[in-house]
Amino acid sequence: MNKITSKDWTGNKTSIYKTLGASNHTEKVREENDYYATDPKAIDLLCDVEQFNESILEPACGEGHLSKRLIEKGYRVYSYDLIFRGYGMQRDFFNTSAWHGDIITNPPYKFAKDFVEKSLSIIPPGNKVAMFLKLQFLEGKLRKKLFKTYPPKTIYVSSSRLLCAKNADFEGMINGGGSAVAYAWYVWEKGFSGKTTIEWIN
């Protein structure tokens, strides 16, 4: 088989991202620190199908979109982020040694696997980790190993598109036509070793 080189490729970044089903990032470079704020509606959908510990850690809180909605629902939420954006505490999640509640976040996608592993390592058995991630997170050999070692208890697929806005610019995203990316809530329960259940929400 002939080796394909970059000279043989006639597409561009738009072509690549459309192939991946991620056209909301097709014409602009990803935010430097992978900051994409989550539509708070995502929390409503999650809390409709899951119950959580009264104490929740949001370790990639950004401007507090998820944390604020969780507080409205009566949870005691501790929020921090590596980069301070006017909400929560500035703190490196990976320096956290233990957490005795549940963890809910939309982590920087390029570090999502690390966030999952770290979260499961610091909570007690029976507690939960919920990560808002692309369906594309199911792909890849390294993530297959993650899922084999730590199977999610439930994956809740959003059947309607939810927004993750670069730098929290939801208005600009809506005016630009919304999102072509499919997301899901991946929910782990520490100690669970059964088969993952897939459900559909909204």
N, C-alpha and C positions, 0 to 999 in steps of 0.2 A: 504494500500500500504506500502511495506517495505521501510524504510528510507535508502537512498543510502549514504554511508560514503566514506571518502577518500580512505579507504582500498579497496572498491569495484571498484575504478577507475583504469583501466589498461593502460590508455593513458598517455600522457605527455604534456608539454607545446606546442609542435608541433601540437599535436592532437587538442588541444583547439583552437589555432590560425587558423588552417586550417578550423575548423568548423565555425569560425567567418569570414573566407575569408580574412585573414590578414597574409598570409604566408611570407610576406617580413619581418615580425618580429618574425619568428618562432624559429630561432636558436640563437637569441641574445636577451639579456635583452634590454628593451626600454631605450633610452637615458635618463639620470637622470632628466634633465629639459625639456624633451619632445621636444627636438629640432630636427625637421625634415624639412630640407630646401626644397622649392618647385621649381620644374622645371619652369624656366621663361616662357616656352611655354604656361603654364596655363594662364598667363596674356594675351598673344596674343589671345587665344581662348575667354577669357572673353571680351576683348575689341572689338572683332569682332561682339559681340551680344549686348553689353551694352555701353551706354555713361555715363560718370561720371562728377561730379563737377571738375573744374580745380584744386581744392585743395583737396589732398587726405592724409589721415593719415594711416600709416602702423604701428600699435602698437606692432607687434611681428616680427620685421624686420630681426632678425638673422644677417646674413652677407649681407643682402640687395638684395637678388636674385629678389624678386618681385619689390622692390622699384626702383632698377636700370632700370628695363624694363619699368616701368611706367614713369620714367623720360625721357627715350628714346622716349616715345610716346607723350611727351609734357606736362605731368602733373607736377604740383608743389607738391612734395611729402615730407611729414614730417615723419621721421622714428624714432621710438624708440623701446626699448626692455628692459625688466627687467634685463637681463644679457647682458653686453656689449661684442659683438663678433667682434669688429673692424669696425662697421658701425653704423651710426645714433647716437642717444643719449641714455644713460642709464637712463631709467625712468619707473616708474610703471604706466601702462595704467589706472589702477583702481583709481589713484589719479587725473585723468583728469576730470575736471568739465564740460567742454563744448567743442564741436568741430563744426565748421560751414561749413565743407565740407563733403565729403564722407569718408567711412572707408573701406579699403580693406586689408585682411590679411589671412594667414593660422595660426590660433591660436594654442597654445598647446592643444592637443585634449582633455585632461582631464579637461580643463577649457573652452572648446568651448562654452558651454551654457552660462557661465558667461560673456564671451567676447561678445556674441550676445546681451545679455540683457544690458550690460554696453554701448555698442556701440549705441544701439537704444535710450538709455536714454540721450545721450549727443549731438545728432545731431538734427537739426531742421526738422519739418515735410516736407516731400517731398524728403529729402536726402536719400542716399542709404548706405547700409552695404552689402559688399560681402565677404563671408567666404568660403575658400577652405577647404572642409571637406569630410570625408568618406561618402559613401552612407549609411553606418551603423549608421550614426548620425540620420537617420530617425526613428530608433528604440527607445524604452524605454518610460515609462509612464511620466517621468519628462519632456522629450523632446516633448512628445505629448502635454503636457500642454503648453510648450513654443510655439509650432506651432499653437495651438488653440488661444493663446493670441496674438502672433505676427506671422501671416502667412507669409512665404516668398512670394514675388511676383512671382519669377521664380526660379526654380531649373534647372541648366544646367548640365546634366549628361555627363561625359566624356565617350564616347563609346569606346575609346582606352585608354589604361592605361597610366597615367602620373606618374612621379616619385616624391616621397618625400623621400629624402635621409637623413639617420641618420647622424648627424654632418656634413651635406652637402657633404658627400662622394658619389657623383654621379657616379664617375668612378668605385668605388667598387661595387656599386649597379648594374651597367650595367654588369660588369664582373660576378656578382653573379646571373644573370638571370632576372634582372628587378623586376617588382612589380606585385603582385597578388591582390592588393587592388584597388577597384573601388572608384573614387572620383567624386565630383560634386562641382560646384559653387552654393552656396545658396545666393540668392540676396533678401534682404529686402528693401522696400521703406517705410520710416516711415509714418504711417498714413494709409497705404494700409490695406483694410479689406476684400478683395475679395477672390476668390479661387486661390490657388497656381497653376501655370502653370509649367508643366515639359517639357523641351526641351532636345534635344541631340546635343552635339557638337563633333567635330572631328571624 
